[in-house]
Amino acid sequence: MLTQHYLARQISVPAFAARLNWLRTNDLNVRALWHLIGDERIFEWAHSVGITTDETLRSLVPPLPPLSLRRIAGGAPEAMYLLTGLQDAELFLTAFAPHALPGKIRALDFGCGSGRILRFFRALANYEVTGCDIHPDLVKWCADNMSGGDTVAAGVMPPLPFVDSHFDLVYAKSVFSHLSRQSSDAWIGELARVTKPGGIALITVMGYATIDMLVRLEDRRKVFGLSLDEVTYLQTNLENDLFWQKQLDADSIERVQAGEDYGNAFIHPKFIETRWDAFDLVKILPGHMSGFQDLAILKRKAP
C-alpha cells in the first residue's frame, strides 16, 4: 500500500496559506467547506476551485493556459484542469516516494502538454523539472509562462536533447497510451537512455482497467472511437496480442500534432516486462491514474 503524498499544502506559499485562512474567517461557505472536508482537502480545493473563484489566490500561482490550449491536452474547464493536474502529480509523487533519494531531484515531464501536472511539480523546492512536448504551441506557452525550469520540443521520434543518465525521475501521463508499437519501442529506449541507473520511470498505459470501463460505458467508447466489437476483442485477445493500437481520426491527429501513427494503444503487462527490458518492472498499479489507466513503475537497470 502506497502512503498518501499530500502535495497541495506543501506547495502553498505563505501568502497563499494566509489568504486561505482569511477566507476561512470571512467567508461562511469556505468555513463550512473546511469543516466538511478537513485540513488537507481544503488545500486541494484552494488549488483548484479556489483559484477559479478568488482573484487573490489566482494571483499567487502560475497563470492558466487559454482554453484553446487546454482543449489540446488535459481538458477544458479550469477547475477540473487544476484538480486533475494536482491529483495526478500527487499520485506520481506517491509512487516515486519509496525510491527517492535525498537531495535535488532532476525530473522529466515527458508529454507535459500545457503544464497541467508540471505546474505542481515545479512548485516543489527539491525538484528541478524539465517539460517536454511535441506540440509547438504547448511548448511555447509553457516556456513563456511557467518559471522554474526549461521546456523543450520533442520530435515524432527520438532523440531528446539531453545527455545520457540525466534524470532521476521520468514521468509520462497519457503518452504511451497513444503511441504505435514502433514509436513505443523507440521512446522507451530513449527514456532509458536519459534516466540514471537506479532512476525511476512512471508511465501510464491502457490495459484491462480501461477495457473494462469501455465494455461498460458506451459514451466512453465513442470518445475513444472504438466499437463494442473491438473492445470485446481486446478483452479476449490482449493477452495473446500483448499490444493493440487503433489510429485516431485525421482531425484528432491534426489537433494533437503528434505524428500520423497516433491513436489509442492497449498494452499487456507482459509486453512491458519483455519489451521494455532496459528497465526492471517494479510494479503495475491497475487503474491507478484517472481511474482507468494503469501505472507502470520502472527502475532503470545498470547499462
Residue pairs with C-beta under 8 A, 6 or more apart in sequence:
2 94
2 95
2 97
2 98
3 94
3 97
4 90
4 94
5 90
5 93
5 94
5 97
6 40
6 43
6 90
7 86
7 89
7 90
7 93
7 120
7 124
8 40
8 43
8 44
8 46
8 47
8 86
8 90
9 17
9 39
9 40
9 43
10 123
10 124
11 47
11 120
11 123
11 124
12 20
12 43
12 46
12 47
13 60
15 60
16 46
16 57
16 60
16 61
19 54
19 56
19 57
19 60
20 30
20 42
20 43
20 46
20 50
20 57
23 30
23 50
23 54
24 30
24 31
24 34
24 42
25 31
30 42
33 42
33 45
34 42
37 45
44 83
44 86
44 87
46 57
47 61
47 82
47 83
47 86
47 120
48 79
48 80
48 82
48 83
48 86
49 79
49 83
50 57
51 57
51 58
51 61
51 64
51 78
51 79
51 82
52 58
52 78
52 79
52 82
61 119
62 115
62 119
62 122
62 145
62 146
62 147
63 145
64 70
64 78
64 81
64 82
65 114
65 115
65 141
65 145
67 76
69 114
69 137
69 138
69 141
70 76
70 78
70 81
70 114
72 113
72 114
72 135
72 137
72 138
72 255
72 256
73 111
73 113
73 114
73 116
73 133
73 135
73 138
73 256
74 81
74 84
74 85
74 113
74 114
74 116
75 81
75 84
75 116
81 116
82 116
84 116
84 290
85 116
85 117
85 119
85 120
86 120
88 116
88 117
88 173
88 289
88 290
89 117
89 120
89 121
90 120
91 288
91 289
91 295
92 117
92 121
92 171
92 173
92 202
93 121
95 202
95 285
95 288
95 295
95 297
96 169
96 171
96 200
96 202
99 200
99 282
99 299
100 168
100 169
101 168
103 126
104 126
104 127
104 128
105 126
105 127
105 128
105 168
105 169
106 128
106 129
106 130
106 166
106 167
106 168
106 169
107 121
107 127
107 128
107 129
107 130
107 167
107 168
107 169
107 170
107 171
108 129
108 130
108 132
108 162
108 166
108 167
108 169
108 170
108 171
108 191
108 194
109 117
109 118
109 121
109 129
109 130
109 131
109 132
109 171
109 172
110 132
110 154
110 170
110 171
110 172
110 175
110 187
110 191
111 132
111 133
111 134
111 172
111 173
111 174
111 175
112 118
112 131
112 132
112 133
112 138
112 142
112 151
113 133
113 135
113 138
114 138
114 141
114 142
115 131
115 141
115 142
115 145
115 146
115 151
117 171
117 173
118 129
118 131
118 142
118 146
118 151
119 146
121 127
121 129
122 129
122 146
122 147
122 148
122 149
123 148
128 149
129 148
129 149
130 149
130 150
130 151
130 152
130 162
130 167
131 139
131 142
131 146
131 149
131 150
131 151
131 152
132 151
132 152
132 153
132 154
132 160
133 139
133 142
133 151
133 153
133 154
134 153
134 154
134 155
134 156
134 257
134 258
134 259
135 256
135 257
135 258
136 153
136 257
139 151
139 152
139 153
142 151
143 150
143 151
152 160
152 161
154 160
156 183
156 258
156 259
157 183
157 186
157 187
158 186
158 187
158 189
158 190
159 190
159 193
160 190
160 194
162 194
163 194
164 193
164 194
165 193
165 194
165 195
165 196
165 197
165 199
166 194
166 195
166 196
167 194
167 195
167 196
167 199
168 195
168 196
168 199
168 200
169 199
169 200
169 201
169 202
170 191
170 194
170 195
170 199
170 200
170 201
170 202
170 203
171 201
171 202
171 203
172 191
172 201
172 202
172 203
172 204
173 204
173 289
173 293
174 204
174 293
175 187
175 203
175 204
176 184
176 187
176 188
176 203
176 204
176 205
176 265
176 267
177 204
177 205
177 206
177 210
177 264
177 265
177 267
177 293
178 248
178 258
178 262
178 263
178 264
178 265
179 187
179 245
179 261
179 262
179 265
180 245
180 261
180 262
180 263
180 265
181 243
181 245
181 265
182 261
183 259
183 261
184 243
184 265
184 267
184 275
185 275
188 203
188 275
188 276
188 278
188 279
189 278
191 201
191 203
192 201
192 276
192 278
192 279
192 300
195 201
195 300
196 300
197 300
197 301
197 302
197 303
198 299
198 300
198 302
199 299
199 300
200 282
200 297
200 298
200 299
200 300
201 279
201 296
201 297
201 298
201 299
201 300
202 295
202 296
202 297
202 298
203 295
203 296
203 298
204 289
204 290
204 293
204 294
204 295
204 296
205 265
205 266
205 267
205 272
205 293
205 294
205 296
206 264
206 265
206 266
206 267
206 292
206 293
206 294
207 238
207 266
207 267
207 268
207 269
207 284
207 286
207 294
208 235
208 238
208 286
209 286
209 287
209 291
209 292
209 293
209 294
210 266
210 287
210 292
210 293
210 294
211 231
211 234
211 235
211 238
211 266
212 235
213 220
213 291
213 292
214 220
214 221
214 224
214 226
214 231
215 228
215 231
215 232
215 235
218 228
221 227
221 228
221 231
224 264
225 246
225 248
225 249
225 252
225 264
226 246
226 264
230 246
234 244
234 266
237 244
238 244
238 266
238 268
239 268
239 270
241 268
242 267
242 268
242 270
242 271
242 274
243 265
243 266
243 267
243 268
243 271
244 265
244 266
245 261
245 263
245 264
245 265
245 266
246 263
246 264
247 253
247 260
247 261
247 262
247 263
248 256
248 262
248 263
248 264
252 262
253 259
253 260
253 262
256 262
269 281
269 284
269 294
269 296
272 281
272 284
272 296
272 298
273 281
276 296
276 298
277 301
278 300
278 301
279 298
279 299
279 300
279 301
280 298
280 299
280 301
281 296
281 297
281 298
282 297
282 298
282 299
283 296
283 297
284 294
284 295
284 296
284 297
285 294
285 295
285 297
286 294
287 293
287 294
288 294
288 295
289 295
